[in-house]
Amino acid sequence: MKTDFTYKIYTSSTAIPENWDTLANSNIFLSKAYLKVLEKSAPVNMICHYIGLYHQEELCGIALSQFLDLNKVESFGERDNCLKTSVRNFVFRNFSAHVLFIGNNMLTGQNAFAINDKINTADAIALLLASVNDLKEIFRKRKTKIHLTVFKDFDQSAISHFDIPEFASFYRFTTQPNMIFDIREEWKNETDYVDSLLKKYRDQYKRARKKATGITKRKFTLEDIKTHSDIIHQLYHNVARNAPFNTFFLAENHFYKLKKLLQDDFFFYGYFLDDKLIGFNTLIKNGTVIDTYFLGYDESCQRDKMLYLNMLYDMICYSINQGYKKIIFARTALEIKSSVGAKPLEMFGYIQHSNPFINRYISKLFRSLEPETVWQERNPFK
């Protein structure tokens, strides 16, 4: 590592440098406002640190670190009730409960760091790895041993930067892809999008819209989110608990803090049936990109009204109307996202266990514990 590069670890978003956002201007998930959201409403099992990279005292990079204590997760996921799941849960609880991420485990995509032209990517990654040792020492002093160190999520173009000696003991892994929806220039409205679909998928669109008869959609204010906070958290939990694998659950005040701090960059849409809130979805503006965030719904209404599919169509239509370039649909529900036009982008991560013996077999361990997803990619466009 070059000696004219250094790093500083910050424990509070109020302590980070004044010019932090000059590097975060291309990624809202590294901005002071979003980091403050994490600080005020992080999951109960998460501790965040913020890392400044410096070239001769000049800030040249910023990064996010998240520590997760999986022992504090109420449920790793209730959908897959089988022996493999029980074994996985036992292993995580006993041997891999303390995980240190360089990146954001609540999102999909490269939200780990941002740099300027004063430092190259490989040097930045090496510097971040050096900072990991200091972070481990911080937790050691709190009587907490880090079991796993993870760098996530990087696409194919970025992984060559990890071909450095410092990462020789890390295992490169890939999980579910990031589902990306590219918005075509010729699409100006909802009709343009629907007209570009093959008949089978136009019929799917029409069927979903017809099923949604009687549902009204409302854009929530900060006060609306506060008023409906109990049912919002319940609807979120309905979805989160049914996931194949959970490493955290959102704090009850998370959406309220997001709206309060991100303001017009955060959208919360409630779906009502007979004046009852039955679902919601959330979006975050990130430059020319829309990131889908967390959602929730009443499972019985979801089936009857094809609510989730209608939410996807609503997100697409909003993004087209507002002139965005793409939508980050993230992981999960791969096939249904594919059916509306999202394409998979393979993402990679790097993982290392602190126990050298276990780390020798980390590839086998990871492959045996990672929930398997079998899905068929769809091509809905003409």
Sequence and secondary structure as in RCSB ss.txt:
>XXXX:A:sequence
MKTDFTYKIYTSSTAIPENWDTLANSNIFLSKAYLKVLEKSAPVNMICHYIGLYHQEELCGIALSQFLDLNKVES
FGERDNCLKTSVRNFVFRNFSAHVLFIGNNMLTGQNAFAINDKINTADAIALLLASVNDLKEIFRKRKTKIHLTV
FKDFDQSAISHFDIPEFASFYRFTTQPNMIFDIREEWKNETDYVDSLLKKYRDQYKRARKKATGITKRKFTLEDI
KTHSDIIHQLYHNVARNAPFNTFFLAENHFYKLKKLLQDDFFFYGYFLDDKLIGFNTLIKNGTVIDTYFLGYDES
CQRDKMLYLNMLYDMICYSINQGYKKIIFARTALEIKSSVGAKPLEMFGYIQHSNPFINRYISKLFRSLEPETVW
QERNPFK
>XXXX:A:secstr
  TTEEEEEESSGGGS TTHHHHHTT GGGSHHHHHHHHHH  TTEEEEEEEEEETTEEEEEEEEEEEEGGG S 
S SS  SHHHHHHHHHHHHHS EEEEES TTSSSS SEEE TTS HHHHHHHHHHHHHHHHHHHHTTT    EEE
EEEE TTTGGGG SGGGTT EEEE S EEEEE  TT  SHHHHHHTB HHHHHHHHHHHHHTTTEEEEE  HHHH
HHTHHHHHHHHHHHHTTSS  S    TTHHHHHHHHHGGGEEEEEEEETTEEEEEEEEEEETTEEEEEEEEE HH
HHHHHTHHHHHHHHHHHHHHHTT SEEEEESS HHHHHHTT EEE  EEEEEESSHHHHHTHHHHHHHHS     
     B 
